[in-house]
Structures are given as C-alpha cells and as structure tokens.
Amino acid sequence: PLSPIKQLVEGLVEKGIAVYRVEKPGLGDSKGTPACEDIGYHLEVDAFAESLKMLKTIDGIDSDNVYLFGHSLGGVTAPLLAERIPVKGIVNYGSVATTWYEYILEIFRKQKVIRGWDLVEAEEELRRREPIIHDFLVKKMKPSELRANPAYEGLLSTGWPMIDENDKTLSRHYSFMQEINETNTTKALKNADVYFLGIHGEFDIHAIDADWAEMQAATVNAYHPGKGEWMILNGTEHGFAKVPSMAENLRLRKEGLLNGEYMGKHFNAELVEVVSNWIKKVQKKTQNG
C-alpha cells in the first residue's frame, strides 16, 4: 500500500489541488546542501523558505492562493514561513503551540501516564529531568557542558534529550532542538495574517493534546477574527492512520505493528476531504470578497 503521505498528496491532487513537496537539505534528491543531521533548525527553515519562493514562480501555480500543510514539527515551520512569505492559509496537523521546552515537559508528563506509569512516578521522573532539559533547551548548554555536570550523569543517554557521543539528538545536531525552542509561532501567526485550520488526531501520542490546535486557531482569531478554525480527526494517530483506540495505538507501536504496511492500509482518507473542503471554502470566501 502507498504511504499515508503519498495517499494524502494523491488524494489532494485528485481534488484539483496542486501539491509541492520539498526534501529537507541533504535528503532525497537534494544536491549541494549540507547533511540534514548536521544543520540547525533555522537553516532548515531558510531552505524551506527558498523552496516556497521558487514554488510561487512556477508556471501554472496561482501564487496568490498557496496553502502550507504543516505536519508535526512542520506545524512550527509553516507559521514561520508564512510570516516571511505571503500565503493564503495554513493547515497544521499534530503540531505544538508552545515553546519546545514546554512541549517536551508536557509530553514527558502525559505520555508516561498514558503508557501506564503511576502518576507520582511520572511526576518524579519529570522533576528529575526538568533541570537538564532546561539547561539544554533554555540555557542552550553544549553537550560537553551537560556531561561535565555530575548531577546529570546517566541522564543524557537513557532518556530525553538523548544526546549521543556524536552530539546528536534524535539523529539531528543538538543545536536543532535548541533553535526550535527559540521560535515564536504565536508571533508568527499574528504577523502572517493567514486562514488557519488546526487538526488534532484523536489518538495522537506525539502531539497528545487537542489544546494546541485550539490554541493556534485562537491565536489567529485574536488578531484576525474569523480566520482560525480547529477540529479533532476521530480515530486517527500521528501518522494519519486509523487506530481503534489510544491503547491499541500503543500496543501496535510496542509490538512493531504500526509499520508502513499497516499505516498504508489504514490511512484515514477523511483527512483528504477535510483539507480539500476547507481550502475550497476559504477560496470561495475570499473570491467572493
């Protein structure tokens, strides 16, 4: 079966919406760029900005009617791009509305409880790790500085921030995470003046909280009344696949069954309808003045 991303793209194309997907620097067909794992987040956003500029010059593309689809971290990137380069709207799925520091703490607390941890044990583990997470993301300490602190012995490699011997975290340069924490999507959404749709998958263990989709929509409406919306996509996990419940999502992940084959077979095609219908609604509204 096709990957969920491929099914989303082809579904939107079938609805008459042109889709432009860009590789990250150093991946896929990228040439002459630094390796993805060696760059910071700001440079990655710069690369996407150049791609967006190029898109708007392509023959057949209506440069006044461009929409960004931000999935996961892409939901942070999309507002930053729209702040720089005018677009009509943004659809964010499974993203975050707070600082990265706050997000990591929230994930730490809520994921562990959902995974079955005792409430007090989950809280104590969060408090044990909060100082190193703060020093890493907020104070922007280097891995060498964190390793030099006796209080953090054993914390770097046994859980987040998961910095390895090559100073990588989650296969990215450590500065990548620090630079994400510097971003301000609230300010970006104010400055961008776009139509916005926030989507939260009901069983998303990564975005985990529908409040963030609601918060971003509320931010848009605070500065641009009537332009922000949000919704919950029922029965759907972070990668657009349908799952029966959060418990089943966790079981499938634990057993290695939430793989490409499962996700392709269980892609929630309702996402195509939601996105295409919203875009067409915005188009109709703006064309009618």
RAMOJO-V856169 format. One line per field, one symbol per residue. ss: DSSP state (A for helix, B for strand, O for the rest). A space follows every 10 residues. Layout:
ss->???
//
This chain:
ss->OOOAAAAAAA AAAAOOOOOO OOOOOOOOOO OOOOOAAAOO AAAAAAAAAA AAAAAOOOOO OOOOOOBBBB BOOAAAAAAA AAAAOOOOBB BBBOOOOOOA AAAAAAAAAA AAAAOOOOAA AAAAAAAAAA AAAAAAAOOO OOAAAAAOOA AAOOOOOOOO OOBOOOOBBO OBBAAAAAAA AAOOAAAAAA AAOOBBBBBB BOOOOOOOOO AAAAAAAAAA AAAOOOOBBB BBBOOBOOOO BBOOOAAAAA AAAAOOOOOA AAAAAOBOOA AAAAAAAAAA AAAAAAAOO
//
